[in-house]
Amino acid sequence: MSESAGPAEPKGGRGAQLKHTGLRPGWTTGACATAATTAAYTALLTGDFPDPVTVTLPKGQTPAFALAVEERGADGSATAGVVKDAGDDPDVTHGALVRSTVRVLPAGSGVVFRAGPGVGTVTRPGLPLPVGEPAINPVPREMMRDHVARVAAAHGGAGDVEITVSIDDGAEIARSTWNPRLGILGGLSVLGTTGIVVPYSCSAWIDSIRRGVDVARAAGRRHVAGCTGSTSEKTVVREYGLPEDALLDMGDFAGAVLKYVRRHPVDRLTLCGGFAKLSKLAAGHLDLHSARSQVDKAFLARLAARGGASAELAAAVAQANTGLAALQLCADAGVPLGDLVAAEARDQALQVLRGAPVAVDVVCIDRAGTVVGRSAVRGHT
């Protein structure tokens, strides 16, 4: 693999940056698979691999990708590979080698997709693909079909091909993604709706939250839980006995969970997380990341006063070093700040749900997973 292997940058060249962020965008696995497929099919029809290979993305951009792999198979197939460049996004698939092997099929076969090593297979209903299909999402499939048709038209092919997408080390990488929980087994998904990775948009995480809701609904789960991390997941399993496919890895994206559940309701949604994070939701923040929202101790002081704290205690809460320190001050004085935060976070969640038929409750925990606050269940049932 050469040092130059990998995609070219968006218009503006290597180092091009997104406006207002200074961050370099990258390419989705779907865009990389499309480039590799285009190169491989072109090689089958012309004998030569185009390098770099240019593709057209759904919004009209035309990036060029350098090839890291060019191979002709003894069975008449051709394989091309592209190294994924996720730009400045902390994408777990950054640097992964995405390969596409293309083989000509009999006339009338159309385009058939296969999962090669490192690409998963769908094993549960609720995803945008039928059970048994390779985890190559609808937009990347459409991109590959479109480019196969273009290559066929340009070089006299029929466009009837088998496309096998593989990702080196994909099965190992997939262990750090949602795929096993969603029932996508054996590797990664080939993703992307625009072809471009916007740094720190966390679009893949948010998409996984949505797919998690879909899988839970398809499995008939009436009660799901949005959890900020593994400790909160263990808490809701202990408290409610929820199965794995009812657990949503919400992380910092409370708003993403609530907005999707608003459109795709479940009977009951429990939100569980650290006291400090959920105090941000209680204060009206839907993104709980420390870089984008902070614990508002003045807000906590007002809640504490509402719960019976003296003026001196409220002042101490406002000056506390951390949210958990504020919680401890109130606990020592018998003021249920944890319950007050949980109830306020639940009410904020209900506002986002806008009357959707979802009942909500909130559970706050400390770092050890001990429940330090709990709301009653409210909302539509």
C-alpha positions in Angstrom: 0.0 0.0 0.0 1.5 3.3 -1.0 1.7 6.3 1.3 -0.6 8.2 -1.1 -3.3 5.5 -1.0 -6.6 7.0 0.1 -9.2 9.5 -1.2 -8.5 12.9 -2.4 -10.0 15.8 -0.5 -13.2 17.7 -1.3 -12.9 20.6 -3.7 -10.0 22.7 -2.4 -7.5 19.8 -2.1 -5.9 18.1 0.8 -6.3 20.2 3.9 -9.6 21.7 2.7 -11.7 22.7 5.7 -15.3 23.0 6.6 -16.4 26.6 7.0 -16.5 27.9 10.5 -14.9 24.8 12.0 -11.3 24.5 10.6 -11.9 20.7 10.4 -11.2 18.6 7.4 -14.1 16.4 6.2 -13.7 12.9 5.0 -15.6 10.1 3.2 -18.1 7.5 4.3 -17.6 3.7 3.8 -20.3 3.9 1.2 -18.4 6.5 -0.9 -15.2 4.3 -0.6 -17.1 1.2 -1.6 -18.6 3.0 -4.6 -15.2 4.2 -5.7 -13.7 0.7 -5.4 -16.7 -0.8 -7.3 -16.4 1.7 -10.1 -12.7 1.0 -10.5 -13.2 -2.8 -10.4 -16.0 -2.8 -12.9 -14.1 -0.5 -15.2 -11.2 -2.8 -15.1 -13.4 -5.8 -16.0 -14.7 -3.9 -19.1 -11.5 -2.1 -20.2 -8.6 -4.1 -18.8 -7.4 -1.0 -16.8 -8.0 0.2 -13.3 -8.7 4.0 -13.3 -6.5 5.5 -10.6 -7.6 7.9 -9.2 -11.2 7.0 -9.8 -13.8 9.8 -9.7 -17.3 9.2 -8.4 -20.4 11.4 -8.1 -21.9 11.8 -4.6 -25.6 12.2 -3.9 -25.3 16.0 -3.6 -23.2 16.4 -6.8 -19.7 16.5 -5.4 -17.1 14.6 -7.6 -14.2 13.5 -5.4 -11.3 11.4 -6.8 -10.0 8.4 -4.8 -6.6 6.8 -5.1 -6.5 3.0 -5.3 -4.7 1.0 -2.7 -5.5 -2.4 -4.3 -5.8 -3.5 -7.9 -6.3 -7.3 -8.4 -7.6 -9.5 -11.2 -9.1 -12.8 -10.0 -8.7 -16.3 -11.6 -12.5 -16.5 -11.8 -12.7 -13.4 -14.0 -13.4 -11.0 -11.2 -11.7 -7.7 -10.4 -11.0 -6.2 -7.0 -10.2 -2.6 -6.2 -9.5 -1.2 -2.7 -9.6 2.3 -1.2 -8.3 3.4 2.2 -11.0 5.3 4.1 -10.1 8.8 5.1 -12.6 10.1 7.7 -10.9 13.5 7.8 -10.7 15.0 11.2 -13.6 13.0 12.6 -12.8 10.4 15.3 -14.3 7.6 13.2 -13.4 4.0 14.2 -13.2 3.1 10.5 -10.7 5.8 9.6 -7.8 4.1 7.8 -9.7 0.9 7.0 -9.2 -0.7 3.7 -12.5 -1.0 1.8 -12.4 -3.5 -1.0 -15.0 -4.3 -3.7 -14.8 -7.4 -5.8 -16.9 -7.3 -9.0 -17.9 -10.3 -11.1 -20.0 -10.3 -14.2 -23.3 -12.2 -14.0 -25.6 -13.6 -16.7 -27.8 -11.1 -18.5 -30.8 -10.1 -16.5 -29.3 -10.8 -13.1 -29.1 -7.1 -12.2 -26.8 -6.0 -9.4 -26.4 -8.4 -6.5 -24.6 -7.5 -3.3 -22.6 -9.8 -1.1 -20.9 -9.4 2.3 -17.2 -10.2 2.1 -14.9 -10.5 5.1 -15.4 -7.6 7.6 -18.9 -6.7 6.4 -21.8 -7.7 8.5 -25.0 -9.5 7.8 -28.5 -8.4 9.1 -29.9 -11.0 11.5 -32.8 -9.1 13.1 -35.8 -7.2 11.8 -36.2 -3.5 12.2 -33.3 -2.3 10.1 -33.7 -0.8 6.6 -32.6 -4.1 5.0 -34.2 -7.6 5.2 -32.8 -10.3 7.4 -30.1 -12.2 5.6 -28.9 -9.3 3.5 -25.4 -7.9 3.7 -25.2 -4.7 5.8 -24.7 -2.4 2.9 -27.2 0.4 3.5 -29.7 1.6 0.9 -27.9 4.8 -0.2 -24.5 3.2 -0.8 -26.4 0.4 -2.7 -28.0 3.0 -4.9 -24.7 4.8 -5.4 -23.0 1.6 -6.5 -25.9 0.6 -8.8 -25.8 4.1 -10.4 -22.0 3.9 -11.0 -22.2 0.4 -12.4 -24.8 1.7 -14.9 -22.6 4.6 -15.8 -19.6 2.4 -16.4 -21.7 -0.1 -18.4 -23.0 2.7 -20.6 -19.5 4.1 -21.2 -17.8 0.8 -22.0 -20.4 -1.4 -23.5 -21.3 -3.6 -20.5 -24.7 -5.0 -19.5 -24.5 -3.9 -15.9 -25.3 -7.4 -14.5 -22.8 -7.8 -11.7 -22.1 -9.3 -8.3 -20.5 -6.8 -5.9 -18.8 -8.2 -2.8 -17.7 -5.5 -0.4 -15.2 -6.3 2.3 -13.4 -4.3 5.0 -10.0 -5.4 6.3 -10.3 -6.1 10.1 -13.9 -5.1 9.9 -15.1 -7.9 12.3 -12.6 -6.6 14.9 -13.6 -3.0 14.4 -17.3 -3.8 14.6 -16.9 -4.9 18.2 -16.6 -1.2 19.2 -19.8 -0.3 17.3 -23.5 -0.9 17.9 -23.6 -3.6 15.2 -23.7 -6.7 17.5 -26.5 -5.2 19.5 -28.5 -4.3 16.4 -28.1 -7.9 15.1 -25.6 -7.0 12.4 -23.1 -9.9 12.8 -19.7 -10.6 11.3 -18.5 -7.1 10.6 -19.2 -3.5 9.9 -22.0 -1.8 8.0 -21.4 0.1 4.8 -22.9 3.5 5.6 -23.5 7.0 4.4 -26.3 9.1 3.0 -24.2 12.0 1.5 -20.9 10.3 1.0 -19.2 12.9 3.2 -18.2 12.5 6.9 -18.7 15.8 8.7 -16.2 16.0 11.6 -17.8 15.6 15.0 -21.3 15.5 13.6 -21.5 12.1 15.2 -23.9 11.1 12.5 -23.0 7.4 12.7 -23.7 7.4 16.5 -27.1 9.1 16.0 -27.9 6.8 13.1 -27.2 3.9 15.5 -29.6 5.3 18.1 -32.3 5.4 15.4 -31.6 1.9 14.3 -31.7 0.8 17.9 -35.2 2.2 18.3 -36.2 0.5 15.1 -34.9 -2.9 16.2 -36.5 -2.6 19.7 -39.9 -1.7 18.1 -39.6 -4.6 15.6 -38.9 -6.9 18.5 -42.1 -5.8 20.3 -40.3 -4.0 23.1 -42.7 -1.7 24.9 -40.1 -0.3 27.3 -36.7 1.0 26.2 -34.0 2.8 28.0 -31.6 5.6 26.8 -28.4 5.2 28.7 -25.4 7.5 28.8 -22.9 4.7 29.3 -22.2 1.1 30.4 -22.8 1.8 34.1 -26.2 3.2 33.4 -27.0 0.3 31.2 -26.2 -2.1 34.1 -28.4 0.0 36.3 -31.5 -0.2 34.1 -31.0 -4.0 33.6 -30.8 -4.4 37.3 -33.8 -2.1 38.0 -36.1 -3.2 35.2 -34.7 -6.4 33.7 -34.6 -5.0 30.2 -33.1 -7.1 27.5 -30.1 -6.0 25.4 -32.2 -5.0 22.4 -34.2 -2.5 24.6 -31.1 -0.6 25.6 -30.1 2.5 23.6 -26.5 3.7 23.8 -27.6 7.3 24.1 -24.2 8.7 25.1 -24.5 12.5 25.1 -27.3 12.6 22.5 -30.5 12.9 24.6 -32.0 15.0 21.9 -31.5 12.4 19.2 -33.2 9.8 21.3 -36.2 12.0 22.2 -36.7 13.4 18.6 -36.6 9.9 17.1 -38.9 8.4 19.7 -41.3 11.3 19.1 -41.7 10.1 15.5 -41.4 6.4 16.3 -43.1 6.0 19.8 -42.6 3.3 22.3 -44.9 2.9 25.3 -42.2 3.8 27.9 -38.8 5.5 27.7 -36.5 5.5 30.7 -33.5 7.8 30.6 -30.6 6.8 32.8 -27.3 8.4 33.4 -24.9 10.2 35.7 -26.4 12.9 37.9 -24.2 15.7 36.4 -25.1 14.8 32.8 -28.8 14.5 33.4 -28.7 17.9 35.3 -27.8 19.4 31.9 -31.0 17.8 30.4 -32.9 19.2 33.4 -31.6 22.6 32.5 -32.8 22.3 28.9 -29.7 21.0 27.1 -30.2 18.2 24.6 -26.5 17.6 23.9 -24.9 16.5 27.1 -21.2 16.6 26.0 -18.9 18.6 28.2 -17.7 20.6 25.2 -21.2 21.7 24.4 -23.0 22.1 27.7 -21.9 22.6 31.3 -23.4 21.8 34.7 -25.4 24.8 35.7 -24.8 25.0 39.5 -26.9 28.2 39.8 -29.8 26.1 38.3 -29.1 23.3 40.8 -29.1 25.9 43.6 -32.6 27.0 42.5 -33.8 23.4 42.4 -32.4 22.8 45.9 -34.1 25.9 47.2 -37.4 24.6 45.7 -36.8 21.3 47.6 -36.4 23.0 51.0 -32.7 24.0 51.0 -31.8 26.9 53.2 -30.4 30.1 51.7 -26.9 29.1 53.0 -27.2 25.6 51.5 -28.4 27.0 48.2 -25.4 29.3 48.1 -23.1 26.4 48.9 -24.6 24.4 46.0 -24.1 27.4 43.6 -20.4 27.4 44.6 -19.8 23.7 44.6 -16.9 22.4 42.5 -18.9 19.7 40.8 -22.5 18.5 40.3 -21.8 15.5 42.5 -20.4 17.7 45.2 -23.6 19.7 45.1 -25.6 16.5 45.3 -23.6 15.4 48.4 -24.2 18.7 50.1 -27.9 18.3 49.6 -27.9 14.7 50.6 -26.2 15.6 53.9 -29.0 18.1 54.6 -31.8 15.8 53.6 -32.7 17.8 50.4 -33.6 15.3 47.5 -31.7 17.1 44.8 -31.3 13.9 42.8 -35.0 13.4 42.6 -35.6 17.0 41.8 -33.1 16.8 38.9 -34.7 13.6 37.6 -38.2 15.1 37.7 -37.0 18.2 35.9 -35.2 16.2 33.3 -38.3 14.1 32.7 -40.4 17.2 32.2 -37.8 18.5 29.7 -38.0 15.2 27.8 -41.8 15.4 27.7 -41.5 18.9 26.2 -39.3 17.5 23.4 -41.8 14.6 22.9 -44.6 17.1 22.3 -47.4 14.9 23.3 -46.2 11.7 21.6 -47.7 8.6 23.2 -44.7 7.9 25.3 -44.4 7.7 29.1 -41.1 8.8 30.5 -39.1 8.4 33.7 -35.5 9.4 34.6 -33.0 7.7 36.8 -29.8 9.5 38.0 -26.8 7.5 39.2 -23.4 8.2 40.7 -20.2 6.9 39.2 -20.6 3.6 41.0 -24.1 3.0 39.5 -25.9 3.8 42.7 -29.3 5.4 42.1 -29.2 8.9 43.5 -32.4 10.3 42.0 -35.5 9.0 40.4 -38.6 10.5 38.9 -42.1 9.2 38.7 -43.4 8.0 35.3 -45.3 10.7 33.5 -46.7 11.2 30.0 -49.0 9.4 27.7 -49.5 5.7 28.0 
